Amino acid sequence: MDITILGIESSCDDTSAAVLRGTTLLSNVIASQAVHVKYGGVIPELASRAHQQNIIPVVDTALKDARVSIDKIDAIAFTRGPGLLGSLLVGTSFAKGLAIANKIPLVEVNHLQGHILSHFVDLPDRELPHPEFPFLCLLVSGGHTQIVKVNSPLEMEIIGSTIDDAAGEAFDKCAKVMGLPYPGGPVIDRLAKEGNPKAFTFAKPHVKGEFDYSFSGLKTSFLYTLRDAVKEDADFVEKNKADLCASLQSTIIDILLDKLIKATKLLGIKDVAIAGGVSANSGLREAVAEAGRRRGWRTFIPELKFTTDNAAMIAISGYYRYKQGMISDLGISPVARLEEIL
């Protein structure tokens, strides 16, 4: 009989639970937190309190939607980190309690590994295309930007990473300066479709690491452009909002693809995937697909529902770990930062 996994995700501001049988997704429930919008960013204390309110109904709904009772669950997979410590503590504590009460094994999952392995989740009505090992994954989110060489579901090597801001941070911070609502990434993506990507030129980084990223210089260049222009015209941002968004988005995508293309050439890998919250960006999705067509890659672009933080990706990662007997001790604690993918 196929292994049935209950996944629990609580690393930031989305509370999610999913049930997976084998690699087939039976349910995936997400409760988002609108409370952070008025503050222009995630407030950790508010996030952890919202997780406490949401986690029981979310898990209950996931089990009901999957038509699976708790006694049919073979293991509970939970996000150990990285993420907001308070939020992680809620998910970890709940997973422990549920595991102890029902005598179910516990499996810890790295949130980043979950994003990458989301490409191996299948839907009830169809099997989705999966990359072959080894493949390269461009992992782009609000807090992380990495190029990962994925040798197997349990063996991954970070070959490039950001040395400062992540791509998602660059989107959100620049959006905030323009007065756009939080989260800024989706708003920039929408406005960029109406603008000219060549209207403005922003700085591109030159870092020592062959596949490493940096976005702080781009952010600074963007801020200086706005500061100098607003001195001459107070309405500059409003008049040029679409062009600013298009140029910013184009620059970020160019930076991301430049290192990714170099990595595929050096390693000779033709299966290329993207994952993480920023992989929902339409410009990035189109650019990666186009690069794949030009360079003979097999590209794997996640369905939008698998780009945000969700428990389906935690369940699939837990599935592979459980199959290898990687059971967690009940004394395990959440970790806000993980230096390597587990």
N, C-alpha and C positions, 0 to 999 in steps of 0.2 A: 504494500500500500504506500502511496506517496506520502512524504513527510508534510505535515501541516504546521505552518509557522504563524504565530501572532507577532507582528512587528509594532513597536511603539517608538515614535519620534517626538522629541521635545527639546531640540537643541537651541531654538531661538524663539520665534513668536508664532509658530504654527504647532498646534497639538494634533497629532495624527496617529491613527491605528489602522493596520491592514492585516488581512488574512491571506496567506499564500498556500496553495496546495501544490507541491512540487514547485514548478516555476510559474504556475498559473495563478493569476491574481483573482481572488474571489471577492474582495472588498478593499476599499481604500478611502477612509473617511478623514477629512481635514477640517479643523476649526481654526480659522484665522482670527487675528486680534486687531480690530479696527481702532483700539484705544490709542495706539502709537501715532496715528496719522497727525493728530493735532500738535504733537511734539516734534515732528519732523525727523523721527528716528525711534528706534526701539529703546524703551526704558526697561532695564533688566528686572527691577522689582515688580513692575506692572506685568511683565511677561510671565514671571514665575507664578504670580497670583492667578493670572488667567489660566495657566496650565492646570493649577489645582482645581479650578472650577470646571474645566473642560474634559479632563482626562477620563473620568469615569463614564460620562455619556458617550464620549468618542469611542472608547474601547467597546462599550456595550453595543453601540450601533454597528461597529465593524463586525462583531461576531454575529449579530442578527442579520445583517445584510449578506454575510457569507453563508448563513444557515449552518453555522458550526457552533457547537456548544464547547465550553471551556475544557471539558474532559476529553475532547478530541484533538486538542492542541498538543503537539509533540514538543515544542519549545517556544519560549518567549524571547524574541530578539529585541534589544533596546539600544538606543543611542547612548554610548558612554561619553563621547566627545568627538571633536571639539565643539564648543558652543558656549552659551551663557551658563555659568555654573549653577545658578538658582534654577533655571529652566531644566537643565540636565538632571538636577537633583530630584525634581518632581517626577520625571519619567523613570529614572533609575529606582527610586523608592517604590513607586507604584508597581513596576515590573517585579521587583523583589517580593513585595507583599503578595502579588498574584501568584508568583512562582511557589512561594512557601505554602500558601493556603491550598494550592491544588497539586503540589508535589510535581511541578513541571520544571524541566531544566531551563536555565537562564543562559543566554548567549549575548555577549557584548559586541557592539558593532561600532566601527569608526564611521562617523557621518560622511566623510569625504569618500571613503570606499563605497558607501552606499550609493552616492550619486553616480559613481562610475559603473557600478554593477546594475544600475537601473536599466541598462541596455539588455539585460537578460530576463526581464520580466515579460511574461506572455499574458495575453488577454484571453478570456474564456472563448471568444469567438474566432480568434486567430493567433497564430504564432508570429511574433514580431521578428524582423531581421536582427541577427546577433553578429557582432564582430568576431573574428577568429583570433586566437592568441598566437603570437603577441600582437597587441594593437596599441596605438597611441591615443590617449584621451586628453583633450584640452578641458581642464576643469576650471570653470569660471563662475564665481559667486560674489556675494557682497564682501566676504572676508578672505577669500582665497583665489589665487590664480596660479595654476600649476599645469605643467605638461607631465603626464604620468605614462610610463611604459608598463603596460599591463600584461604580465606573462601568464597569469592564471587568476582565477577568482581570489586566490589567497596570496599571490605573489605580485607585488606592485613596486615600482621604483620611480620616485620623483626625480626627473632629470632636469626640471626647470621650475622655478618658483618666483613669485614677486619678492623683491627686497624691501618694499614699502607698502604702498596702497595696493589693493586689489582692483580689478577692473570694475567690479560692482560699486566699490567705494568712489571711484572716479566719477561714475555716472551720478550717483546719489549726491555727492558733495557739490559737483558742478550744477546739478539741478537745483539744489538748495540756494546757491548764489543767485540763480536766475529767478528765484521766487516760485519755482514749480513745486507742486505738492509731493509729499512723500508717499510711497517710494518713487524716486525720480527716474529710475531706469526705464520703466514702461512708458512714462510720459515723454521722455526724450525720444524713445523709439517711435512713438506716434507722430511727434512733431517733425522728426527727421525725414519722414516720408514726404513732407511738404516743402523741404528746404534744399539748398544747393550744398552738397558736401565739399565743394571746392571754394566756398565763399571765404573761409577763414583758414589760416594755417597755424597749427599749434605744434609745440615742441614734441619731438619723439626722442625717447631715451637712448643712451648708449651705455650699457652696463657691462661689467666684466664677465659675468657668467654667460656662457654661450647660449643657453636657453632660458636665462632668467629675465624677469620682467621688472619694470618700474613704471609707476603711473603718477608719482608725486610731481615730477617735472611738468608733465602734461597739465596736471591740475593747476600748478602755479602759472604756467603759460596762459591758461584759460582765464584765470583770475586777473592777471595783468592786462590782458586784452580788454576785458570788461571794464576794469578800473580806468584805463586810459581813455576808452571810448565814451564812458559815461561822463567824464569830465567835460567833454565837448557837447554831448547830447544826452540829457537825462532820460530820454525815452529810447535810448539805443537798444537796450535788451528787448523791450516790447516790439520794436520795429523789426528786429533781426532774430527773433527767437527761433524760428524754424531753421534758418541758415546756421545759427550757432549750434543747434542740436544736431543737424546733419553733419556739420564739420567735425564736431566733437565725436560723434558716433563713428564716423568714417576713420578718424585718427586712431581711436581705441581698437577698432577692428584690424586696421593695418598693423598695429603693434602686435596684436595677438597672432595674426596669421604669419607675420614675418618669422617669428621664432618657431612656430609650428611647422612651417614649410621646411625650415632648416633642419629640424629634428627628423622629419620623414626622409629627407635626402641622406642624412648622415647614417641613420639606422636602417634605411632600406625597407621601411614599413609602409604598407599601402592601405591598411585598415585604420581609419581615423574616426574618432568619435568626439563629440562634445557633451558636456554635462554641467550641471549646476544651474543656479537661478538665472545667470546671464545668458545661458544657452537658449532662453526663451526669446532673446532679442532677434527680431526678424532680419535685421541687417546682417548680424553675425551668422545666422542660419543660412541665409542666401549666399554669403561670402564663402563659407566653408563648403557648401554644395558646389559652387562654381569652381573653387580651387580643386575640388575633387574631380570634377569633369575635365579640367585642364590637365591634371597631373596623374590621372588614372587611379585615383584613390577609390576605395569603397568607403563611402561616408555614412556615418550613423548619427542621425540627428534625433534626439528624443522627442516623443510626443509631449506637448506642452504640459500635460498633467504630471509628467515625471520630471519636469525641470525644477519645480519649487520643492521645498522641504516636504517630504511625504514618507509615510511608513512603508509603502510598497518597496522602496529601495532598501530600507532597513531589514525588511523581511527576507528579501532575496539574498542579501549579504549574510544574514543569519542562517539561511538555508544552507549555503555552501560551508559555513563554519560548523554548523551542527553535523553535517554529513562527515566531517573530518574529526568529530568528537571533541570540538573546541568548546567545552562547557565552562561557563564562568563560575567562580566562587561567589557565594552569597555575600561575602564581605567586601566585594568590589565597590569602588567609589567612582563617581563621575570625574572627568578631567576636562578642564576648560580648553587646554591647548595640548595637542598631540604633535610631537616633532616628526613622527613618521606614520605612514599608513600601516595599521595593524595587519 
